[in-house]
Amino acid sequence: MSEAPPDPMAELLRLRASIDNIDAALTYMLAERFRCTKQVGALKAEHDLPPSDPAREER
């Protein structure tokens, strides 16, 4: 017995849901990164550290 072909609209909805989940994860990760970089900036300012780290950027 052969399987019926997948419903294109159901597949489209499934793929769009995956895209939405990925977008949400990326948004969360970027917000977390921004939170961390903001803390790095505050820490550097508080301890008079240079704003850039060329060795780290090189790596």
C-alpha positions, -999 to 999 in steps of 0.1 A, spaced: 0 0 0 15 34 -10 14 65 11 -7 95 0 13 125 -11 18 151 17 -6 180 18 13 210 5 -6 235 28 2 213 59 38 211 49 39 249 43 24 255 78 50 231 93 79 248 76 66 283 86 63 271 122 99 260 121 110 293 107 91 311 135 108 290 161 142 297 146 134 334 145 124 334 182 156 315 192 177 340 172 160 370 187 165 355 222 202 348 215 208 383 202 191 399 232 213 378 255 244 388 235 234 424 238 229 421 276 264 406 279 281 431 258 264 459 278 278 444 310 313 441 294 311 478 285 301 488 320 328 466 335 355 481 312 343 517 320 343 510 358 378 496 357 392 520 331 399 491 307 404 498 269 372 496 249 387 471 223 407 440 226 427 435 193 441 401 204 406 388 211 393 402 178 422 386 160 413 352 174 
